[in-house]
C-alpha cells in the first residue's frame, strides 16, 4: 500500500507540475502580449510637434531681438540697425554675433520649456500658423515670426506684446556681464518671458 500511495502521489505531482508549467506558459504569453500591445500603443500614440521650433525667430512687433533655436540651445541676438532682417539672415547659431550666454530648451508635443537660469524657466504651449512660420507663445501671450518668412499679411507690427506679467531676471551690459543699474551706459534688461529691453539711464 505504501508503494501505491507513493506512486499515486508521484502521478499527482507530475500532473500538477505539468499544469503549472502550462499555466506559467499561458500567463507568460498573455503578459508578453499585453506588454507588446502597450508598447505598440505608446509608440504609435506619441504626439508629434506640429512644426519644428528650430530656426531663427523675431518678435512679431519688433525686429530688434532675434532668437536662434538650434539642437536644444537658444542663442540671442540684438540689432539696432535699420536692416535687422537682412542682417539676421547672415547670423548662424553660436557665432560671435550672439550675446554671451545661451539658454537650454526642450520642445515636445508643442510645449516649449526654456531654462532662463537663476531658477527661472519659461514653459509655454506653442501654436503655429502660416505653415509654421508664425508661432504663438500662449503663456506670455505674444507671437514670433521666422526670419525670412512669408507671413507679412498677418499684421506684422500690429499686435501688441503683453508685458503685464513679466519679471526682471537680470541686467547685463554690452559685454554680457551682469550689472546693476549703471548710468550713461547701454544695458539689457532680460525678463522671465524671454523679452529684452535695451535702456540707457542718463544722469
ABEGO torsion letter per residue (X at the ends): XAAAAAAAAAAAAAAAAAAAAAAAAAAAAAAAAAAAAAAAAAAAABBBBABBABEBBBBAABAABBBBBBGGBBBBBBBABAAAAAAAAABBBGBAABBBEBBBBBBBGGBBBBBAEGGBBBBBBBBBBGGGABBBBAAAGBBBBBBGBAAAAAGBGABBBBAAABBBABBBBAAGBBBBGBBGBBBBBBBAAGBBBBBBBBX
